[in-house]
Amino acid sequence: MTAHPPLQRAVYVVSLFPCWSETFIVREISALIENGVDVRIISLKKPSETLVQADAQALMDRVRHPRSPLHALWEATKALLRNPGAVIATLGSVVADSWRSPSVLAKSLAAWLRGLEHVDWLHGFKPQVLHAHWATYPSTAAWTLSRVLDVPFGFTCHAHDIFIERQLIARKIQDAAVAVTISRFNVEWLSERETAQARDKLHVIHCGVDLRANPWQPDGRLPHQILTVGRLDPIKGFATLVEALALLQARGVDFQCRLLGSGPLDASLRALAQARGVADRIEFCGAQPQDVVRRWMGEAALFVLPSEVAPDGNRDGIPVALMEAMATGCPVVSTRVSGIPELVEHEATGLLVDEKQPAALADAMQRLLEDADLRRQVVAGARAKVEREFDARKEARRLQDLMEGVAHAS
């Protein structure tokens, strides 16, 4: 096998940077930088979040945010004059794909324009690869820039960007030099519904965890402390968790639950906890810095994430929070949804139940809270699984190898 020269310059395109819920992108970029790659970031949106994780803050001098719409139009006009064929062709493809949905079309055109806003700068930076996270608007911008600049492009698709919004995805898979997804489940889903090319072209590269930042600490945990982390969104199944916790209370099981995250279901989940008589057992903690999440993960006796398929078909990919819990030695319970069984193997690296089943979820939580031998068995298997398949540095190195192959192919 021929070794390729090291990758020197890459550009990532994302919807928003920094983004509290996308720490996996930060880890991937940081790993590439550690490996000597000069990575720059194009954010399609201006910064808007008040909570910025420390590792994301460290990358802010590498980020290019959008300027005014007038500036974007001026830069796009210059790109049109320089390469009219590619600019017009990409515009036509975006319109043809999205015209039936005015809102998607408007956002796609904005992404197309926000990408072209950076053409002049990209000519100077000379990236060897353009890579986007999410197969929706960021990859539309990266695909456009690839056609205009004649630079290889890749993208990583995750969950809602294939289960709910599939914008030019067959075309993107076809044109991508590096097409990536985060689970084998996604490969099969796309190959059956979008394009047979998915099975041959998509590489499975996991969103991993930083094992140095998530040390192994299986002992000394608070015996009744349950932890869950995630956006308060239907796909996380937190209503099912509240119902399961009410069942545990009815059985006389002692517990206290911390729920970390914010989102649209905050008020309804609090009301449900009150109605089920467990409001004093659940601490709604809101969004928290990564160091707080890690500290509480090191204290919890059990981590629970009862992911489910939402009514609109949306669902998780493989939640990074599960990986982090497993890395630290916290036993986990989750559901048989999407790619989760590729991480959590029942009774080997955690416990799995069917989605939307409060009684089954309560049974699994009770088993792990009460069975020390089972806890020792699953946490040992979980750490080994994460080290083998979900180490952020190893996964970033695999992605870098693919990028190096296409960067030097010509």
C-alpha positions as CSV (number, residue, x, y, z in Angstrom):
1,M,0.0,0.0,0.0
2,T,1.4,3.4,-1.0
3,A,1.7,5.9,1.7
4,H,0.3,9.3,0.8
5,P,2.0,12.6,1.7
6,P,0.6,14.2,4.9
7,L,-2.5,16.3,4.5
8,Q,-1.6,19.9,5.0
9,R,-4.7,22.1,4.6
10,A,-8.4,21.2,5.1
11,V,-11.6,23.3,5.4
12,Y,-14.6,22.1,7.4
13,V,-18.1,23.5,6.6
14,V,-20.7,23.4,9.4
15,S,-24.0,25.0,10.1
16,L,-23.0,26.8,13.3
17,F,-19.7,27.1,15.1
18,P,-19.5,26.9,18.0
19,C,-22.5,24.6,18.7
20,W,-23.0,23.2,22.2
21,S,-24.5,19.9,20.9
22,E,-21.8,19.2,18.3
23,T,-18.7,18.5,20.5
24,F,-17.9,15.5,18.3
25,I,-17.0,17.9,15.4
26,V,-14.7,19.8,17.7
27,R,-12.9,16.6,18.8
28,E,-12.5,15.5,15.2
29,I,-11.0,18.9,14.1
30,S,-8.8,19.0,17.1
31,A,-7.4,15.6,16.4
32,L,-6.6,16.6,12.8
33,I,-4.8,19.7,14.1
34,E,-2.8,17.5,16.5
35,N,-1.8,15.5,13.5
36,G,-0.4,18.6,11.8
37,V,-3.3,19.5,9.5
38,D,-4.1,23.3,9.2
39,V,-7.9,23.1,9.6
40,R,-10.1,26.1,9.0
41,I,-13.8,26.3,9.6
42,I,-16.6,27.9,7.6
43,S,-19.7,28.5,9.8
44,L,-22.8,29.2,7.7
45,K,-24.4,31.0,10.6
46,K,-23.1,33.7,12.9
47,P,-22.3,32.7,16.5
48,S,-25.4,32.6,18.7
49,E,-24.9,30.4,21.7
50,T,-24.1,31.7,25.1
51,L,-22.5,28.5,26.3
52,V,-19.2,27.8,24.5
53,Q,-17.2,24.7,25.5
54,A,-13.5,25.4,26.2
55,D,-12.3,23.1,23.4
56,A,-14.5,24.9,20.9
57,Q,-13.3,28.3,22.2
58,A,-9.7,27.2,21.5
59,L,-10.6,26.9,17.8
60,M,-12.4,30.3,17.3
61,D,-9.4,31.9,15.6
62,R,-9.8,29.3,12.8
63,V,-13.5,30.1,12.1
64,R,-14.9,32.2,9.3
65,H,-18.4,33.5,10.0
66,P,-20.8,35.1,7.4
67,R,-20.7,38.8,7.0
68,S,-23.5,40.9,5.5
69,P,-25.9,39.7,2.7
70,L,-24.5,42.4,0.5
71,H,-21.0,41.1,1.0
72,A,-22.1,37.6,0.2
73,L,-23.8,38.7,-3.0
74,W,-20.7,40.6,-4.1
75,E,-18.4,37.6,-3.5
76,A,-20.9,35.3,-5.2
77,T,-20.9,37.6,-8.2
78,K,-17.1,37.5,-8.4
79,A,-17.3,33.7,-8.3
80,L,-19.8,33.8,-11.1
81,L,-17.6,35.9,-13.3
82,R,-14.6,33.7,-12.6
83,N,-16.4,30.3,-13.2
84,P,-19.9,30.9,-14.6
85,G,-20.5,27.3,-15.7
86,A,-20.0,25.7,-12.3
87,V,-21.8,28.5,-10.3
88,I,-24.9,28.3,-12.6
89,A,-24.9,24.5,-12.7
90,T,-24.8,24.2,-8.9
91,L,-27.5,26.8,-8.5
92,G,-29.7,24.9,-11.0
93,S,-29.2,21.6,-9.1
94,V,-30.1,23.2,-5.8
95,V,-33.3,24.7,-7.2
96,A,-34.3,21.6,-9.0
97,D,-33.9,19.5,-5.8
98,S,-35.7,21.9,-3.4
99,W,-38.3,23.9,-5.4
100,R,-41.2,21.8,-4.0
101,S,-40.4,23.0,-0.5
102,P,-40.1,26.8,-0.3
103,S,-38.5,26.8,3.2
104,V,-35.9,24.2,2.2
105,L,-35.2,26.0,-1.0
106,A,-34.7,29.3,0.8
107,K,-32.2,27.7,3.3
108,S,-30.4,25.8,0.5
109,L,-30.0,29.0,-1.5
110,A,-28.7,30.7,1.6
111,A,-26.2,27.9,2.2
112,W,-25.2,28.1,-1.5
113,L,-24.6,31.8,-1.2
114,R,-22.8,31.6,2.2
115,G,-20.4,29.0,0.7
116,L,-19.6,31.2,-2.4
117,E,-19.0,34.1,0.0
118,H,-15.6,32.5,0.8
119,V,-14.4,31.7,-2.7
120,D,-11.7,34.5,-2.8
121,W,-10.3,33.5,0.6
122,L,-10.3,29.8,-0.4
123,H,-8.3,30.6,-3.5
124,G,-5.7,32.0,-1.2
125,F,-5.8,29.3,1.4
126,K,-5.7,26.5,-1.2
127,P,-7.4,23.7,0.8
128,Q,-6.7,20.2,-0.4
129,V,-10.0,18.9,0.9
130,L,-13.4,20.4,1.8
131,H,-15.4,18.4,4.4
132,A,-18.9,19.1,5.7
133,H,-20.7,17.6,8.7
134,W,-24.4,16.9,8.0
135,A,-25.7,16.0,4.6
136,T,-28.0,19.0,4.4
137,Y,-27.0,22.7,4.2
138,P,-23.3,22.4,5.1
139,S,-22.7,19.7,2.5
140,T,-24.7,21.7,-0.1
141,A,-22.2,24.6,0.5
142,A,-19.2,22.3,0.5
143,W,-20.4,20.5,-2.7
144,T,-20.9,23.9,-4.4
145,L,-17.4,25.0,-3.4
146,S,-16.0,21.8,-4.7
147,R,-17.5,22.2,-8.1
148,V,-16.5,25.9,-8.3
149,L,-12.9,25.4,-7.0
150,D,-12.2,21.9,-8.4
151,V,-11.2,20.7,-4.9
152,P,-12.2,17.2,-3.6
153,F,-15.1,17.3,-1.1
154,G,-16.4,15.0,1.5
155,F,-19.2,14.9,4.0
156,T,-20.3,13.0,7.1
157,C,-24.0,12.2,7.5
158,H,-25.5,11.4,10.8
159,A,-29.2,11.2,11.6
160,H,-31.9,13.8,10.8
161,D,-29.9,14.8,7.7
162,I,-30.8,11.4,6.2
163,F,-34.0,10.3,8.1
164,I,-35.8,13.6,7.7
165,E,-34.0,15.9,5.2
166,R,-32.4,14.3,2.2
167,Q,-31.2,17.2,0.1
168,L,-29.3,16.1,-3.1
169,I,-28.0,13.2,-1.0
170,A,-27.7,10.7,-3.9
171,R,-25.8,13.3,-5.9
172,K,-23.6,14.1,-3.0
173,I,-22.7,10.5,-2.4
174,Q,-21.9,10.1,-6.1
175,D,-19.8,13.3,-6.3
176,A,-18.0,13.0,-2.9
177,A,-14.4,12.0,-2.9
178,V,-14.9,11.0,0.8
179,A,-18.4,10.0,1.7
180,V,-18.8,9.1,5.4
181,T,-21.5,8.1,7.8
182,I,-21.5,7.1,11.5
183,S,-23.1,3.7,11.5
184,R,-23.7,0.6,9.4
185,F,-27.4,1.1,9.9
186,N,-27.2,4.4,8.0
187,V,-25.3,2.7,5.1
188,E,-28.1,0.1,4.7
189,W,-30.9,2.7,5.2
190,L,-29.5,4.9,2.4
191,S,-28.6,2.1,0.0
192,E,-32.2,0.8,0.3
193,R,-33.9,4.2,0.0
194,E,-31.6,6.6,-1.9
195,T,-28.9,5.0,-4.0
196,A,-27.2,1.7,-4.3
197,Q,-23.9,3.5,-4.4
198,A,-24.2,4.1,-0.7
199,R,-23.2,0.6,0.1
200,D,-20.0,0.9,-1.9
201,K,-19.0,4.5,-1.3
202,L,-20.0,5.3,2.3
203,H,-17.3,4.7,4.9
204,V,-18.3,4.1,8.5
205,I,-16.3,6.4,10.7
206,H,-17.6,6.9,14.2
207,C,-18.0,10.1,16.1
208,G,-15.7,9.1,18.9
209,V,-14.7,10.3,22.4
210,D,-11.5,11.7,23.8
211,L,-10.4,8.8,26.0
212,R,-7.9,11.1,27.8
213,A,-10.7,13.4,28.9
214,N,-12.9,10.5,29.9
215,P,-10.8,8.4,32.2
216,W,-11.8,4.9,33.4
217,Q,-13.3,5.2,36.9
218,P,-15.8,2.4,37.6
219,D,-15.5,2.6,41.4
220,G,-16.6,5.1,44.0
221,R,-19.9,6.0,42.3
222,L,-23.0,7.3,44.1
223,P,-25.1,4.1,44.4
224,H,-28.5,5.5,43.5
225,Q,-27.5,8.3,41.1
226,I,-29.0,8.1,37.6
227,L,-27.7,10.4,34.8
228,T,-29.1,11.3,31.4
229,V,-27.8,13.8,28.9
230,G,-29.3,15.2,25.7
231,R,-31.4,17.8,24.0
232,L,-35.0,17.8,25.4
233,D,-36.3,16.6,22.1
234,P,-38.8,13.8,21.2
235,I,-36.0,11.5,19.8
236,K,-34.3,11.2,23.2
237,G,-37.3,9.5,24.8
238,F,-37.2,11.4,28.0
239,A,-41.0,11.1,28.5
240,T,-40.5,7.4,28.5
241,L,-37.7,7.8,31.1
242,V,-40.0,9.8,33.4
243,E,-42.7,7.1,33.2
244,A,-40.0,4.4,34.0
245,L,-38.7,6.4,36.9
246,A,-42.3,6.6,38.3
247,L,-42.4,2.8,38.1
248,L,-39.1,2.5,39.9
249,Q,-40.5,4.7,42.7
250,A,-43.6,2.6,42.9
251,R,-41.4,-0.5,43.4
252,G,-39.5,1.1,46.2
253,V,-36.3,1.5,44.3
254,D,-34.1,4.3,45.7
255,F,-32.8,6.7,43.1
256,Q,-32.1,10.3,42.2
257,C,-31.9,11.4,38.5
258,R,-30.0,14.3,36.9
259,L,-31.3,15.3,33.5
260,L,-28.8,17.5,31.6
261,G,-30.0,19.4,28.5
262,S,-32.3,22.0,27.2
263,G,-34.8,22.1,24.4
264,P,-38.5,22.4,23.4
265,L,-39.8,19.7,25.8
266,D,-38.5,21.3,29.0
267,A,-41.9,22.5,30.3
268,S,-43.8,19.3,29.3
269,L,-41.2,17.0,30.9
270,R,-41.3,19.0,34.1
271,A,-45.1,18.8,34.1
272,L,-45.0,15.1,33.5
273,A,-42.6,14.6,36.3
274,Q,-45.0,16.5,38.6
275,A,-48.0,14.5,37.4
276,R,-46.2,11.2,38.0
277,G,-45.0,12.2,41.5
278,V,-41.3,12.1,40.7
279,A,-40.6,15.8,40.4
280,D,-38.5,15.7,43.6
281,R,-36.5,12.8,42.2
282,I,-35.5,14.5,38.9
283,E,-33.1,17.4,38.8
284,F,-33.5,19.4,35.5
285,C,-30.0,20.8,35.1
286,G,-30.2,22.5,31.8
287,A,-27.2,22.7,29.4
288,Q,-23.9,22.3,31.3
289,P,-20.2,22.8,30.4
290,Q,-18.4,19.7,29.4
291,D,-16.3,19.6,32.6
292,V,-19.5,19.4,34.6
293,V,-21.0,16.7,32.4
294,R,-17.8,14.6,32.8
295,R,-17.7,15.1,36.6
296,W,-21.3,14.0,37.0
297,M,-20.7,11.1,34.6
298,G,-17.9,10.0,36.9
299,E,-20.3,10.0,39.9
300,A,-23.4,8.3,38.4
301,A,-24.3,4.7,39.1
302,L,-26.2,4.4,35.9
303,F,-26.5,6.3,32.6
304,V,-29.8,6.0,30.7
305,L,-30.7,7.3,27.2
306,P,-34.0,5.8,25.9
307,S,-33.8,7.0,22.4
308,E,-36.8,6.5,20.1
309,V,-38.1,7.2,16.6
310,A,-40.2,10.4,16.6
311,P,-43.5,10.6,14.8
312,D,-41.9,12.4,11.9
313,G,-39.3,9.6,11.5
314,N,-36.4,11.4,13.1
315,R,-34.1,9.5,15.5
316,D,-30.6,9.4,17.0
317,G,-27.6,8.2,15.2
318,I,-25.2,6.8,17.8
319,P,-25.3,9.3,20.7
320,V,-21.9,10.5,21.8
321,A,-23.1,10.8,25.4
322,L,-23.5,7.0,25.5
323,M,-19.9,6.6,24.4
324,E,-18.7,9.0,27.0
325,A,-20.5,7.2,29.8
326,M,-19.2,3.8,28.6
327,A,-15.6,5.2,28.5
328,T,-15.7,6.3,32.1
329,G,-17.1,3.0,33.5
330,C,-20.7,4.1,34.0
331,P,-23.1,1.2,33.1
332,V,-25.6,2.2,30.4
333,V,-29.1,1.4,29.3
334,S,-30.4,2.4,25.9
335,T,-32.8,1.3,23.1
336,R,-32.7,-0.7,19.9
337,V,-32.9,2.3,17.7
338,S,-30.8,3.2,14.6
339,G,-27.1,2.5,15.2
340,I,-27.2,2.3,19.0
341,P,-26.9,-1.6,19.0
342,E,-23.6,-1.2,17.2
343,L,-22.3,0.5,20.3
344,V,-24.4,-1.0,23.1
345,E,-24.4,-4.8,22.9
346,H,-27.0,-6.3,25.2
347,E,-25.5,-7.7,28.4
348,A,-22.0,-7.3,26.9
349,T,-21.5,-3.5,26.9
350,G,-24.8,-2.4,28.5
351,L,-28.5,-3.2,28.4
352,L,-30.9,-2.6,25.5
353,V,-34.7,-2.5,25.5
354,D,-37.2,-1.7,22.9
355,E,-38.2,1.9,22.4
356,K,-41.2,3.5,24.2
357,Q,-41.5,0.7,26.7
358,P,-41.4,2.3,30.3
359,A,-41.7,-1.1,32.1
360,A,-38.9,-2.7,30.1
361,L,-36.8,0.4,30.7
362,A,-37.5,0.3,34.5
363,D,-36.6,-3.4,34.6
364,A,-33.3,-2.8,32.9
365,M,-32.4,0.2,35.2
366,Q,-33.3,-1.9,38.2
367,R,-31.2,-4.8,37.1
368,L,-28.1,-2.6,36.8
369,L,-28.7,-0.7,40.0
370,E,-29.1,-4.0,42.0
371,D,-26.7,-6.5,40.2
372,A,-23.1,-5.7,40.9
373,D,-21.8,-8.6,38.9
374,L,-23.7,-7.5,35.9
375,R,-22.4,-4.0,36.3
376,R,-18.8,-5.2,36.4
377,Q,-19.4,-7.3,33.3
378,V,-20.9,-4.6,31.1
379,V,-18.6,-1.8,32.1
380,A,-15.5,-3.8,31.3
381,G,-16.9,-4.7,27.9
382,A,-18.0,-1.2,27.3
383,R,-14.6,0.4,27.9
384,A,-13.0,-2.2,25.6
385,K,-15.6,-1.5,22.9
386,V,-15.0,2.3,23.0
387,E,-11.2,1.9,22.9
388,R,-11.5,-0.4,19.9
389,E,-14.1,1.4,17.8
390,F,-15.0,4.8,19.2
391,D,-11.7,6.5,20.1
392,A,-11.9,10.0,18.6
393,R,-8.3,10.1,17.7
394,K,-8.3,6.7,15.9
395,E,-11.4,7.6,14.0
396,A,-10.0,11.0,13.0
397,R,-6.9,9.3,11.8
398,R,-9.0,7.0,9.6
399,L,-10.8,10.0,8.1
400,Q,-7.4,11.7,7.6
401,D,-6.1,8.7,5.7
402,L,-9.1,8.9,3.4
403,M,-8.6,12.6,2.9
404,E,-4.9,12.2,2.1
405,G,-5.7,9.6,-0.5
406,V,-8.0,12.0,-2.4
407,A,-5.9,15.1,-1.8
408,H,-3.0,13.6,-3.6
409,A,-4.8,11.6,-6.1
410,S,-4.3,14.1,-8.9
